[in-house]
Amino acid sequence: MFNSMRSLAHFRLIVYKGKAYLEQFHRAWQTRDVFTLWGILQLLRLYPGRVPDLEMMFCCEDLPALPKRDNRVSNGTAPPAMFHYCGHESAFDIPFPDWSFWGWPEVNIKPWTSTLKAIKKGAAKKRWKDRDPHAFWKGNPWVSPKRRDLMGCKQNKDMDWNARLSVVNWGRESSSGFKGSRLEDQCTHRYKIYVEGRAWSVSEKYILACDAATLLIRPEYYDFFVRGMIPMEHYWPIRPNNKCRDIKFAVDWGNNHPSEAEKIGEEGARFARESLSIQRVYDYMFHLLSEYAKLQKFEVTVPPAAVELCSETMACPAEGQVKEYMMETLVKSPSTELPCSMPPPYEDHELREFMQRKENITKQVEMWEAEYWDNLNKSMKH
């Protein structure tokens, strides 16, 4: 099974007796594979000897690699396993923390822990009630139809959709030292919009961290944490096919209910700080790989083509920001505590109840909005 997936995966990683071995098939875009591998090595340093023997295939592309339609499961056989940065209901890919938790030097984004501190400091410069009372998004709209569609929500002579949208030119940003794209300088609005790119977007955690109320355009792809978030607690739900009207209503509602809207922003930021702390990210990785290893029905061995990988062999030849970020995120000593305890899996009825709760909240918001537009249309007629 592993050999049949070589064309789809960027690398195979083997953990054997606490050491990591790499078989590289393809190089990933920029340093995605480098910092993904670095993160796994730091996990092994944090919990030495605790990660069980395993083999994993990893794809570093945007889109999931294993569509269910092309990988049909029959006769009780298990589906192929591919680790990836996001999942989709039509794919078998297993969500794993993305590379940017350890840094994204190509766009000058530092590792998550230091970026989180910088965003928190930047957000504290202006109280929520003193911020621009509109929804803000800044990014590259040309990577997906969803983002190009969002650009249609710009203010025009006929309607102010309450959205303030800005395009990032990464080439220009690079030549100017990324002065216009610093994440800690983008916490100036009461509301921030999250919209996917080609698939999920690493921007989600940075948007949450700003303590602005996150207007989350319902994602098609899911990363490892988004499904645990609750509408009207961590974010405000926005429908993909009704973006402009939903954004306008969300902002008007929030400005008329400032305490509630500010609370959504605070809880989203708390989620980013606590549930997505780098310690919790490592614990997620640990439990995911441990449970995955239990499902492997073969004895793990090191393939002849694999080479041993360790922090020293990666960091020593590295240069510039790559080396800087590696040194910043290097786990210097093993954890003195065990990984957090993983709660038991949902019972079927518990999962249904959780999903139903989220759906009910979203429907309630849609009912509020229908009433809002009804009243607005009546007032315009009079």
N, C-alpha and C positions, 0 to 999 in steps of 0.2 A: 504493500500500500504506500509506504513512504517513497519508494522509487518512482511510482506512478505520478507523484505530486511534485517532482523536481522542477518541471517547467512552470509551475504556478508559484512555488515558494522562492524566497530570496535566500533563505538559509535553513539548515537543519542544526539544531542545538541538542547536544546530548549532555545530560548531567549524570555522571557516573562516579560513585563514591565521593561525592561532594565537590568534584571538579567539573569544569565545563569544557566541552569539545565542540568545535565548529566545523561544519562543512558548508562552505559558501557556494551558492549556485549562481546568483546574479547580484550585482551591486544595486542598491536601492537609490532612489532620488535623494540628492543631498546627503545628509548624515543620518537618515532615519534608522538604517540598520545599525550604524555605529552606536548611537545612543540607546537603542533598544537593547542591544547586547550588553552595553555598559550597565544598564539598569538591572539586568538579570545577574550580572557578575556581582553587583553591590548587594543584591538579595542573598547570594551565596555567602558573602562576607558578613552580612548582618546576622544570618541564622546558619552558621557553619555546621555542616553535617546533618541538618534537619530537612533539607529539600531532598526528596527521594530520587532514586535513579529514574530517568525518563528520557524519551526522545520527543522532540517537538519540531514541527515544521512551521515556518513563519513567513507570512506575506506582508510586505511593507507598502503595498499600493493603497490608493484611496478606497477603491471599491472592493467589496468582498470577493473572494476568489473561488468559492465553492457553491455555485447555484444548486439548489436542490433538484432542479429539473435535469441537470446533467450528472447528478450523483445519486441516483435512486437507490433506496435501501430496501432490500427484500430478504426473505427467509431469516429474519432476525439478525442479519449482519449489521454491525455498527457503521455509522457514516464515517467518511474520512475526517480526520481532525486537522484543522489549519488554524493557527493562531493569527490574529489580525487586530487592527486598531478599532474595528467596529463590526457590528453584526447587522443582519437584516432578516426579516421573517421568511424570506425566500432563499436563504443561504445557510450553510452549516458552520460558517466561520465563528471562532470563539473569541470574544472581545478581550483585549489585553491593553493595559495602559500604554498610551502613545509615547513616542520618543521625547516629546517636548517637556516631559516631567524632569528630564535630565539636561534640557537645554536645546535651543534651536539657533545655532550660531549664524546661519545664513540670513536670518531676519532679525538678528540681534536680540532674541528673547532668551533671557537667562534661565537657569534652572528654576523649577516651580517654587521651591521654598523661598528663594530670594525675590523672585517676581511677586509672589504673594505678599511678602512684607512691603515691597515697593508700592503695590496697588493699594494696600491698606493705608499706607502713609499718604498716598496721593488722594485717596477718597476722603481722608480726614480733613483735607484743606478746605472743604466747603460742605456745610451742613446740607442734608437732603432738601430741606424746605427752601434753601437759598440757591439751589441748582436750577439750571435751565429746565423749564417744565415741559419738555418734549422728549420723544424717544430718539435715541442715537444709535447709529450703526456706521462702522467704518471698515472697509475691506475691499476685496477684489470681486466685483460683480460678474466678471466675465468667465468665471470657472463653472457656473451652473445656471440653468434656466430659473431656478428658485431665486437666486440673487438678482438676476436681471429683472425678474418680475417685481421684486421688492423695490427696485429703483423707480418703478411706476408710482410709488407712494410719496414721491417728492412733492413738496408744496408747489401748487400752481395757481394760476389766476382764478380758477373756479373753486378750488377746495384746498384747505390746509389739513392734511391727514395727520398732523402732529408728529411727523417723522422728519428727522434731520439726518440725511444720508450723505456719506462722504466716501469717495473712491480713493483707494490707495494705489499708487504706482510704485511697485517695489523696486524697479530700476532706479527711479528718481530718489526713493528713500535711501537706497544703498549708497548712492553718490553723496547724499547729504548727511550721512552718519545716522540715519534712522531717527532724526530729531522729530519728525512729524508723526511717528507711529509708536511712540513710547506708551506702553499700556497704562502706566501709572498716571499719565496725563489725560486719560480718556474717561475719568470718573466725574464729569462735569454736568451730567444730565440726571434727571430723576429716574429715567427709564432707559434701558439698553435692550437692543434687539439681538436675538440669536437666530441665525439662519444658516442652514447647512451649505457646504460647498458642493464638490462633486459627490461627496458622501457626508459623513459626520465632519465636524470641524473642531480643531484643538482650541478654538477661541471660546468654547463654551465655558470652561473653567475660569478664564480671565474675565469674562462678562459677569459671571456670578459673583466673583470676588469684589466687584466694584461697589457693592451694597446699593446699587440702583435696582429698582424692580425690573427683573428680567422678563421681557416679552418674548416667550419662546415659541417660535413658529414650529408647529408640531413636526418633529423629526421623522424622517423615513428610516434612517439608519440610527443605530443606538451604540453608544460607547459603553464602557463597563459600569457607569454609574447613573446615567440619566433615567433609567427605568425605576430607580428608587426614589426619585423626586416626586413631590406631590403638588399639583396645581393649586394656586392661591395660598400655598405655604412657602414654596421655594421659587415659584415663577407664576407668570400670568400666561394662560394658553392662548395661542393665536392659530387660527386655521390657515393652512397653506393656500387654499383657494379663495380666501377672503381677507388677505393680509391688510389691505389699506383700511377697510372699514373696522376690522378688529383692532388695529393699532390706534386708530382715532378714538374709538370707544374706550379702550384700556387707559389711554392717557387722560381723557376727560373724566373718566370714573376715578382714577387715581388722584387727580388734582382736586376733585370734589370730596374725596375720602383720603386725605393725606396720611393720616395715622395708619390706616390699613395698608396703603400702598408702600409706605416707608417700611412697615413691618415685613412685607414680602421681600423687599430688598435686603433687610437685615438677616432674615432667615436664609436667603440664598447665599449671602456672604458667609454666614456661619457654617453652612453646608460645605462651602469651598474650603474654609479654614480647618474644619474638624473632620468631616467625613472624607475629605480629599487631602488631608495632610500627607506628607510623603511617607510617614510611618504607616498610615492606613493603606496607602498605595502598595507598600511592600507587603503588608499583611494580606491584602487581596491577592497579590501575586503568589504568595506562599500557599494560601489555601487553594487557589485555583490549580496550581501545579501539583499540589499534593493529591487533590481529588482526581485530577487527570491521570496521575501516575497509577492510581488504584485500578483504572480501567484498562491499562495496558496488559495484555495477556501474553507477553513474551519476555524473555530475559534481555535486559538492556546490555548492549555491547558497544564498543567504540569502533565505528567504521574505519577502514584503513585510510580513507582520504581525509578524515577529520584531524584537526590540529587542536592541541590544548590551548585554551584561551584563559587569560587571567588579566587582572587589572593592570599589572605592570607592563605586560606585552602590548596592551592597548594604549596606555597613557604615555609611556616613555617616548615613542616616536611621534606622538601627536604634537601639533603646533597651534599657536594662536588661541582663538577663543575655544576651539575644541579641547585643547589641553586645559585651559582655564576652567571650563565647565566641568571637565572630568575631575580636576583637583577639588573643585568646590563640592561636588557630590560624592566624593570618595568616602566610603564607609570605613572609618579608621579603626573601629574595634567592634567585636561582636556585641549584639544586644544582651543586656543583663536580664531582660524580661522575655518571656515567651510571646509568640504572636498572639494577637487578640483571639478570643474564643469565637468560633464561627457558630452562629445560631443554627438550630435545626432547620432543614428545608421546609418551605411552606407545605402544609397539607393542601390538597386540591381545593377545598372549600375556602381556606384562608387566602390562597392566591386569587381565587375568583372574587372574594370580598374586597381585597385590596384593589384589584383592577376595576371593580364596579364602583368603588369609592371615588377613584380618580375620574371615571367616566361621568359619575353623577355631578361632581364639582364642575367639570367642564361644561356639561349641559346647562347647569345653573347659570354659568357665565354667559352662555349663548342666549339664554332666556332674558337675562338682564339687557343684553345688547339689542335683542329684537325689540324690546320695549323702548330702549333709548332711541333707535332709529324711527320707530313708530311716532314717538312724541316729537322728534326733530322734524319729521316730514309734515306732521300736523301743524306745527308752529310756523313752518315755511309757507304753508298754504294760506294761513291767516295773516 
